[in-house]
Amino acid sequence: MSAAGPMSNAGPMRGGGKVLALCGGVGGAKLALGLASILPPEDLLIVTNTGDDFTHLGLRICPDIDTVTYTLSGLVNPKTGWGREGETWQFKEALSLLGGEDWFSLGDKDLAIHVERSRRLAEGESLSEITAHNAAILGIAPTIVPMSDDSVPTIVETPDGDMDFQHYFVRDRCEPVVTGIRFAGAADASPSPVFAAALEDDNISAIIICPSNPFLSVDPILSLPGVGAGLRAHKAPVVAVSPIVGGIAIKGPTAKMMAELGMDVSALGVAQHYGDLLDGFIIDETDRASASEVAATGVAIDIAQTIMKTKGDRTDLAQVALNFCEKLAS
Ligand code: FO1
Protein backbone atom coordinates (compact mmCIF):
# COMPACT_ATOMS: atom_id res chain seq x y z
CA MET A 1 0.00 0.00 0.00
CA SER A 2 3.00 2.29 0.36
CA ALA A 3 3.75 4.95 -2.24
CA ALA A 4 6.64 7.34 -2.48
CA GLY A 5 6.21 11.11 -2.37
CA PRO A 6 4.07 13.58 -0.45
CA MET A 7 0.29 13.60 -0.83
CA SER A 8 -2.02 16.59 -0.59
CA ASN A 9 -5.05 16.94 1.66
CA ALA A 10 -7.57 19.23 0.06
CA GLY A 11 -10.85 19.25 1.96
CA PRO A 12 -12.53 16.68 4.17
CA MET A 13 -13.24 13.23 2.83
CA ARG A 14 -14.35 10.18 4.69
CA GLY A 15 -15.81 6.97 3.45
CA GLY A 16 -16.94 5.80 6.87
CA GLY A 17 -15.78 2.94 9.01
CA LYS A 18 -14.35 3.00 12.49
CA VAL A 19 -11.04 4.50 13.51
CA LEU A 20 -8.59 2.91 15.91
CA ALA A 21 -6.19 5.39 17.54
CA LEU A 22 -3.17 4.23 19.54
CA CYS A 23 -1.93 6.82 21.96
CA GLY A 24 0.15 7.73 24.96
CA GLY A 25 -0.37 10.78 27.12
CA VAL A 26 -0.33 14.48 26.36
CA GLY A 27 0.53 14.62 22.61
CA GLY A 28 -1.56 11.60 21.76
CA ALA A 29 -4.53 12.90 23.72
CA LYS A 30 -4.53 16.10 21.69
CA LEU A 31 -4.92 14.21 18.43
CA ALA A 32 -7.49 11.91 20.05
CA LEU A 33 -9.47 15.03 20.95
CA GLY A 34 -9.23 16.23 17.35
CA LEU A 35 -10.50 12.86 16.11
CA ALA A 36 -13.32 12.98 18.67
CA SER A 37 -14.36 16.38 17.35
CA ILE A 38 -14.81 14.97 13.82
CA LEU A 39 -15.95 11.38 14.15
CA PRO A 40 -19.26 10.02 15.37
CA PRO A 41 -18.42 8.70 18.86
CA GLU A 42 -19.30 5.11 17.97
CA ASP A 43 -16.63 5.25 15.26
CA LEU A 44 -13.69 6.12 17.52
CA LEU A 45 -11.78 3.64 19.65
CA ILE A 46 -8.80 4.99 21.58
CA VAL A 47 -6.31 2.44 22.91
CA THR A 48 -4.10 3.92 25.58
CA ASN A 49 -0.64 2.98 26.78
CA THR A 50 -0.48 1.56 30.30
CA GLY A 51 3.28 0.98 30.50
CA ASP A 52 3.49 4.18 32.58
CA ASP A 53 1.09 2.82 35.20
CA PHE A 54 2.43 2.30 38.67
CA THR A 55 1.40 1.85 42.27
CA HIS A 56 2.31 4.90 44.33
CA LEU A 57 1.30 5.67 47.91
CA GLY A 58 -0.78 2.51 47.69
CA LEU A 59 -2.78 3.88 44.77
CA ARG A 60 -2.97 2.56 41.22
CA ILE A 61 -2.04 5.45 38.93
CA CYS A 62 -2.69 5.24 35.17
CA PRO A 63 -1.36 8.55 33.80
CA ASP A 64 -2.04 8.06 30.10
CA ILE A 65 -5.58 6.75 30.58
CA ASP A 66 -6.32 9.68 32.87
CA THR A 67 -4.71 12.21 30.52
CA VAL A 68 -6.88 10.97 27.65
CA THR A 69 -9.96 10.88 29.90
CA TYR A 70 -9.39 14.39 31.27
CA THR A 71 -8.59 15.76 27.81
CA LEU A 72 -11.72 14.33 26.18
CA SER A 73 -13.92 15.46 29.06
CA GLY A 74 -12.49 19.00 29.04
CA LEU A 75 -11.17 18.64 32.59
CA VAL A 76 -7.46 18.56 31.78
CA ASN A 77 -5.00 21.16 33.01
CA PRO A 78 -4.12 22.93 29.74
CA LYS A 79 -0.77 24.12 31.10
CA THR A 80 0.68 20.70 31.91
CA GLY A 81 -1.47 18.55 29.62
CA TRP A 82 -1.93 16.10 32.51
CA GLY A 83 -3.89 16.35 35.76
CA ARG A 84 -6.95 18.54 36.25
CA GLU A 85 -7.53 22.20 35.65
CA GLY A 86 -8.24 24.31 38.74
CA GLU A 87 -6.44 21.81 40.94
CA THR A 88 -5.52 22.41 44.60
CA TRP A 89 -2.56 20.76 46.34
CA GLN A 90 -3.44 20.44 50.02
CA PHE A 91 -2.88 16.67 50.04
CA LYS A 92 0.54 17.08 48.47
CA GLU A 93 1.50 19.81 50.93
CA ALA A 94 0.34 17.75 53.90
CA LEU A 95 2.24 14.73 52.54
CA SER A 96 5.41 16.83 52.19
CA LEU A 97 5.12 17.97 55.81
CA LEU A 98 5.01 14.32 56.85
CA GLY A 99 8.17 13.63 54.84
CA GLY A 100 6.20 11.47 52.39
CA GLU A 101 7.03 10.78 48.75
CA ASP A 102 5.86 13.98 47.12
CA TRP A 103 7.87 13.89 43.87
CA PHE A 104 4.83 12.72 41.90
CA SER A 105 2.30 15.53 42.10
CA LEU A 106 -1.18 14.27 42.92
CA GLY A 107 -3.69 17.10 43.08
CA ASP A 108 -6.67 17.00 45.41
CA LYS A 109 -9.23 16.49 42.62
CA ASP A 110 -7.05 14.09 40.63
CA LEU A 111 -6.54 12.00 43.76
CA ALA A 112 -10.17 10.87 43.60
CA ILE A 113 -9.70 8.96 40.33
CA HIS A 114 -6.74 7.01 41.75
CA VAL A 115 -8.49 6.20 45.04
CA GLU A 116 -11.65 5.05 43.28
CA ARG A 117 -9.74 3.04 40.64
CA SER A 118 -7.69 1.33 43.36
CA ARG A 119 -10.86 0.42 45.26
CA ARG A 120 -12.55 -0.98 42.16
CA LEU A 121 -9.45 -2.96 41.15
CA ALA A 122 -9.28 -4.44 44.65
CA GLU A 123 -12.92 -5.50 44.27
CA GLY A 124 -12.08 -7.36 41.07
CA GLU A 125 -13.13 -4.95 38.33
CA SER A 126 -10.86 -4.86 35.31
CA LEU A 127 -8.98 -1.75 34.21
CA SER A 128 -11.11 -1.77 31.03
CA GLU A 129 -14.32 -1.69 33.06
CA ILE A 130 -13.07 1.07 35.35
CA THR A 131 -11.84 3.16 32.40
CA ALA A 132 -15.21 2.78 30.67
CA HIS A 133 -17.03 3.71 33.89
CA ASN A 134 -14.96 6.87 34.38
CA ALA A 135 -15.38 7.88 30.74
CA ALA A 136 -19.16 7.43 30.92
CA ILE A 137 -19.44 9.38 34.20
CA LEU A 138 -17.42 12.22 32.66
CA GLY A 139 -19.60 12.31 29.55
CA ILE A 140 -17.07 10.93 27.06
CA ALA A 141 -18.80 9.23 24.15
CA PRO A 142 -15.90 7.64 22.16
CA THR A 143 -14.52 4.40 23.59
CA ILE A 144 -11.30 4.57 25.61
CA VAL A 145 -9.63 1.29 26.56
CA PRO A 146 -6.31 0.41 28.17
CA MET A 147 -3.93 -1.50 25.93
CA SER A 148 -4.17 -4.38 28.41
CA ASP A 149 -5.89 -5.30 31.65
CA ASP A 150 -2.61 -6.92 32.71
CA SER A 151 0.23 -4.99 34.25
CA VAL A 152 3.06 -4.36 31.74
CA PRO A 153 5.36 -1.85 33.43
CA THR A 154 7.92 -0.04 31.34
CA ILE A 155 11.45 -0.52 32.68
CA VAL A 156 14.08 2.00 31.65
CA GLU A 157 17.57 0.54 31.45
CA THR A 158 20.39 2.90 32.45
CA PRO A 159 24.13 2.52 33.13
CA ASP A 160 23.24 2.51 36.85
CA GLY A 161 20.65 -0.23 36.47
CA ASP A 162 16.96 -0.63 35.80
CA MET A 163 14.53 2.11 36.72
CA ASP A 164 10.76 2.16 37.08
CA PHE A 165 9.33 4.44 34.42
CA GLN A 166 7.97 7.22 36.64
CA HIS A 167 11.20 7.28 38.68
CA TYR A 168 13.04 7.91 35.42
CA PHE A 169 10.48 10.27 33.92
CA VAL A 170 9.22 12.42 36.79
CA ARG A 171 11.45 11.89 39.85
CA ASP A 172 14.72 12.03 37.90
CA ARG A 173 13.35 14.32 35.12
CA CYS A 174 14.56 11.98 32.32
CA GLU A 175 18.16 12.80 33.24
CA PRO A 176 19.59 9.24 33.34
CA VAL A 177 21.07 7.99 30.07
CA VAL A 178 18.81 5.37 28.50
CA THR A 179 20.57 2.24 27.26
CA GLY A 180 17.43 0.21 26.66
CA ILE A 181 13.72 -0.10 27.40
CA ARG A 182 11.68 -3.17 28.14
CA PHE A 183 8.10 -3.96 29.02
CA ALA A 184 7.96 -6.36 31.94
CA GLY A 185 5.52 -9.20 31.57
CA ALA A 186 4.48 -8.23 28.04
CA ALA A 187 4.96 -11.76 26.67
CA ASP A 188 2.42 -13.11 29.16
CA ALA A 189 -0.03 -10.23 28.88
CA SER A 190 -3.02 -9.94 26.57
CA PRO A 191 -4.44 -6.96 24.72
CA SER A 192 -7.59 -5.74 26.47
CA PRO A 193 -10.74 -7.46 25.12
CA VAL A 194 -11.97 -4.46 23.09
CA PHE A 195 -8.49 -3.88 21.65
CA ALA A 196 -8.10 -7.56 20.74
CA ALA A 197 -11.48 -7.49 18.97
CA ALA A 198 -10.49 -4.33 17.07
CA LEU A 199 -7.44 -6.08 15.64
CA GLU A 200 -9.83 -8.45 13.88
CA ASP A 201 -12.58 -5.97 13.11
CA ASP A 202 -13.02 -5.37 9.38
CA ASN A 203 -15.24 -2.38 10.14
CA ILE A 204 -12.13 -0.49 11.22
CA SER A 205 -10.99 1.49 8.20
CA ALA A 206 -8.16 3.55 9.68
CA ILE A 207 -5.49 2.94 12.30
CA ILE A 208 -3.77 6.07 13.55
CA ILE A 209 -0.67 6.09 15.72
CA CYS A 210 -0.79 9.43 17.52
CA PRO A 211 2.32 11.63 17.88
CA SER A 212 3.29 9.99 21.15
CA ASN A 213 6.76 8.86 22.19
CA PRO A 214 7.45 5.80 19.99
CA PHE A 215 9.58 4.08 22.65
CA LEU A 216 7.69 4.93 25.83
CA SER A 217 4.09 5.23 24.64
CA VAL A 218 3.62 3.22 21.45
CA ASP A 219 6.15 0.39 21.80
CA PRO A 220 4.48 -0.86 25.02
CA ILE A 221 1.26 -1.30 23.00
CA LEU A 222 3.18 -3.03 20.19
CA SER A 223 4.93 -5.31 22.71
CA LEU A 224 1.70 -7.15 23.50
CA PRO A 225 1.35 -10.58 21.89
CA GLY A 226 -0.45 -10.42 18.56
CA VAL A 227 -0.60 -6.64 18.31
CA GLY A 228 2.20 -6.05 15.78
CA ALA A 229 1.04 -8.96 13.63
CA GLY A 230 -2.59 -7.89 13.98
CA LEU A 231 -1.86 -4.34 12.85
CA ARG A 232 0.24 -5.52 9.90
CA ALA A 233 -2.43 -7.99 8.81
CA HIS A 234 -5.29 -5.52 9.25
CA LYS A 235 -6.92 -4.32 6.04
CA ALA A 236 -6.98 -0.75 7.35
CA PRO A 237 -3.96 1.44 6.64
CA VAL A 238 -1.70 2.20 9.60
CA VAL A 239 -0.67 5.85 9.67
CA ALA A 240 1.60 7.48 12.27
CA VAL A 241 2.17 11.14 13.01
CA SER A 242 5.80 12.01 13.69
CA PRO A 243 6.46 13.24 17.24
CA ILE A 244 9.79 14.68 16.03
CA VAL A 245 9.68 18.03 14.26
CA GLY A 246 12.86 19.62 12.96
CA GLY A 247 15.01 17.24 15.04
CA ILE A 248 13.22 18.22 18.27
CA ALA A 249 10.56 16.35 20.20
CA ILE A 250 7.24 18.19 20.40
CA LYS A 251 7.10 17.09 24.03
CA GLY A 252 9.11 14.99 26.44
CA PRO A 253 12.34 13.07 26.11
CA THR A 254 11.87 11.44 22.69
CA ALA A 255 14.78 13.28 21.03
CA LYS A 256 17.17 12.79 23.96
CA MET A 257 16.29 9.12 24.09
CA MET A 258 16.74 8.60 20.35
CA ALA A 259 20.22 10.14 20.54
CA GLU A 260 21.14 7.96 23.52
CA LEU A 261 19.91 4.86 21.70
CA GLY A 262 22.12 5.77 18.73
CA MET A 263 19.25 6.68 16.43
CA ASP A 264 18.86 9.47 13.94
CA VAL A 265 16.90 12.22 15.79
CA SER A 266 14.53 13.01 12.96
CA ALA A 267 11.26 12.05 11.36
CA LEU A 268 13.34 9.59 9.33
CA GLY A 269 14.58 7.96 12.54
CA VAL A 270 10.99 7.53 13.74
CA ALA A 271 9.90 6.08 10.38
CA GLN A 272 12.83 3.65 10.50
CA HIS A 273 11.89 2.67 14.04
CA TYR A 274 8.30 1.80 13.05
CA GLY A 275 9.53 0.14 9.86
CA ASP A 276 7.06 -1.97 7.90
CA LEU A 277 4.32 -1.46 10.49
CA LEU A 278 3.40 1.77 8.75
CA ASP A 279 1.57 2.35 5.49
CA GLY A 280 1.69 6.10 5.92
CA PHE A 281 3.65 8.65 7.91
CA ILE A 282 2.75 12.28 8.49
CA ILE A 283 5.68 14.62 8.89
CA ASP A 284 5.65 18.30 9.76
CA GLU A 285 5.96 21.13 7.24
CA THR A 286 9.30 21.91 8.88
CA ASP A 287 10.61 18.56 7.65
CA ARG A 288 9.34 18.94 4.08
CA ALA A 289 12.90 18.75 2.72
CA SER A 290 13.32 15.26 4.15
CA ALA A 291 10.08 13.89 2.62
CA SER A 292 11.71 11.97 -0.23
CA GLU A 293 14.40 10.56 2.08
CA VAL A 294 11.69 9.29 4.45
CA ALA A 295 9.58 8.00 1.54
CA ALA A 296 12.62 6.01 0.41
CA THR A 297 12.05 3.76 3.46
CA GLY A 298 8.95 2.56 1.61
CA VAL A 299 6.29 4.46 3.53
CA ALA A 300 3.81 6.88 1.94
CA ILE A 301 4.34 10.43 3.19
CA ASP A 302 1.97 13.25 3.94
CA ILE A 303 3.06 16.68 5.09
CA ALA A 304 1.05 18.77 7.54
CA GLN A 305 1.17 21.26 10.36
CA THR A 306 1.59 18.76 13.23
CA ILE A 307 2.15 21.03 16.22
CA MET A 308 -1.19 21.23 18.00
CA LYS A 309 -1.47 24.46 19.95
CA THR A 310 -5.14 25.24 19.38
CA LYS A 311 -8.37 23.32 19.12
CA GLY A 312 -8.34 24.08 15.40
CA ASP A 313 -4.85 22.58 15.06
CA ARG A 314 -6.09 19.34 16.64
CA THR A 315 -9.10 19.09 14.36
CA ASP A 316 -7.05 19.97 11.27
CA LEU A 317 -4.41 17.33 12.00
CA ALA A 318 -7.10 14.75 12.75
CA GLN A 319 -8.72 15.54 9.40
CA VAL A 320 -5.37 15.23 7.61
CA ALA A 321 -4.79 11.83 9.21
CA LEU A 322 -8.30 10.62 8.28
CA ASN A 323 -7.96 11.87 4.70
CA PHE A 324 -4.56 10.22 4.37
CA CYS A 325 -5.94 6.88 5.60
CA GLU A 326 -8.80 7.21 3.13
CA LYS A 327 -6.40 7.79 0.26
CA LEU A 328 -4.20 4.90 1.27
CA ALA A 329 -7.18 2.59 1.53
CA SER A 330 -8.52 3.45 -1.92
N1 FO1 B 1 4.26 14.47 35.16
C1 FO1 B 1 5.24 15.20 35.70
O1 FO1 B 1 6.16 15.62 34.98
N2 FO1 B 1 5.27 15.46 37.06
C2 FO1 B 1 4.30 15.03 37.88
O2 FO1 B 1 4.35 15.27 39.10
C3 FO1 B 1 3.20 14.29 37.32
C4 FO1 B 1 2.13 13.86 38.06
C5 FO1 B 1 1.06 13.21 37.44
C6 FO1 B 1 -0.06 12.83 38.18
C7 FO1 B 1 -1.12 12.20 37.57
C8 FO1 B 1 -1.06 11.94 36.19
O3 FO1 B 1 -2.11 11.33 35.60
C9 FO1 B 1 0.03 12.30 35.45
C10 FO1 B 1 1.11 12.94 36.06
N3 FO1 B 1 2.23 13.33 35.34
C11 FO1 B 1 3.25 14.03 35.92
C12 FO1 B 1 2.34 12.99 33.92
C13 FO1 B 1 2.94 11.62 33.68
O4 FO1 B 1 3.92 11.23 34.54
C14 FO1 B 1 3.58 11.52 32.29
O5 FO1 B 1 3.30 12.61 31.47
C15 FO1 B 1 3.17 10.31 31.56
O6 FO1 B 1 3.33 9.15 32.30
C16 FO1 B 1 3.89 10.18 30.23
O7 FO1 B 1 2.93 10.01 29.28
Boltz pocket constraint, residues with backbone or C-beta under 6 A from the ligand:
constraints:
  - pocket:
      binder: B
      contacts: [[A, 24], [A, 25], [A, 26], [A, 52], [A, 62], [A, 63], [A, 64], [A, 66], [A, 67], [A, 82], [A, 83], [A, 103], [A, 104], [A, 105], [A, 106], [A, 110], [A, 166], [A, 169], [A, 170]]
      max_distance: 6.0
